[in-house]
Amino acid sequence: MRGTVLHGPRDIRFEGRQTPKIVKPTDAVIRVAVTCVCGSDLWPYRGVAPINEPAPMGHEYCGMVEEVGSAVHSVKPGQFVVGSFATSDNTCPHCQYGYQSSCMQREFMTGAQAPVLRVPHADGTLVPTLGIPPADLLPSLLTISDVLGTGWFAADAAGVKPGSTVAVVGDGAVGLLGVLSAKQKGAGRIIAMSRHEARQKLAREFGATDIVAERGDEGVARIRDLTKGVGADAVLECVGTQESMWQAIRATRPGGGVGYVGVPHGVALDGQQLFFTHVRLHGGPAPVRRYLPELIDLVWSRKIDPGKVFDLTLPLDQVADGYRAMDERRAIKTLLRP
Ligand SMILES: [Zn+2]
């Protein structure tokens, strides 16, 4: 088969790779229905996170089970499944505690931008849908694998409750789906921080009530203005830079929470400054597996339409164009069809 491999900065190739097969008895092999490019794929793509050798890319997936190992019992060939970007046994103490993305047996998925994919720990990682989904649900089901699951965790970790005033830092796909997640969790007011018209529009469709275009000190000042000087109850940090992290912390009221899901790059926090903010921080790689059943149900019953974040769809063999479009911020998120 051919799959997506990163060879170096901005050098994405769709090239011959061995077709994945069952390696361990706990594996499944799935036929990928749709996959996509993640904002986090751009870190190695831009050379910010260096790679040592050619790296198979992609960790967001859903599709049909083709084959399972002898120890797999919860999914079977012919079923349509959605899985997390982090594998989990779903039985260890961390999994039982709801933190499957810190599973003692965790592996980070890779190689999903390909027609066939091996999924380790299939029993604890994959969740089947009720049946074969109609084609128009595929983009939304795909978002659950990472981008929606991550936005959902950001809202959860920030402590969004019915009636909360929420601010979302970051207008990438995760931030936009953080808006959708906050809305689903009953937020009363959702302030999306974005300077881009198309993204502002989508944020409003997903439930944003206010838009703040300013950044940094001015952005924080605008959020204080909008909240009568108090700050937001919950802030979702969906970028991962020093500026965005402090912007999130300073936009939060004392006693409020920041859910941070942007993979930090160069973020350093001053302990004493943090101490006097009185802000709770919780974040990390989203335990998507915890949310899979609930999110699959919300998509299946068409209560949410997170697939709207995909504003570019390409055949998988044009994956390099998909990366370029996201790198240049011409696309919010690229859907790829094998
Ligand atoms: Zn585990």
Residues whose N, C-alpha, C, O or C-beta is under 5 A from the ligand:
A	BS01	ZN	S88 D89 N90 T91 C92 C95 C103 M104 Q105
